[in-house]
Amino acid sequence: MPFYGTGFTIIEMVVAVGVFAVVITISLAAFLNISNIQKRAEALRVINNNLNFSLETMMREIRAGSNYRVGSGGTSLTIAGVSGGDIIYRLNNGRIEKSVSGSPFITLTAPEVNITKLFFISRGEPAGDSLQPRVTIVITGSAGEKTVIKLNLQTTISQRKIDS
């Protein structure tokens, strides 16, 4: 009588390896998807925080300031600040920059954020036009390396001081 061992047959081994390969493939796809989602969320967080910080900084100065002057092409804004000096905001090499009273420009956005559009529109500035002075800011930026997240923001800020 022949002796048959208690091992696996070749068919059982092929089926086991096939099931294992399918499980590993599904797991790897899920892991890569989760990793991609995490990178997108991080890029969104970075650009959102940077643009919010920049907008809040500009909004604070615009509300308190006066005598808004938009530069040629709408890419810079000069404000007469409360302390008497001019405050300038501009787009330079994909970064939002700020200068106070002629000091060197400082960057408001992080290096991993690329600002592709910064546009200012000023309305109601001339005295006696019965419009409250206000500035509209349009910003478009992106962040991320392989997974690029783009964000467009627009806001309008009015001067606190009543226009006479």
Secondary structure, DSSP 8 states (H G I E B T S, - for coil): -----SS--HHHHHHHHHHHHHHHHHHHHHHHHHHHHHHHHHHHHHHHHHHHHHHHHHHHHHHH-EEEEE-GGG-EEEEE-TTSSEEEEEEETTEEEEEETT---EE-S-TTEEEEEEEEEEES-STTSSS--EEEEEEEEEE-SSS-EEEEEEEEEE-SS---
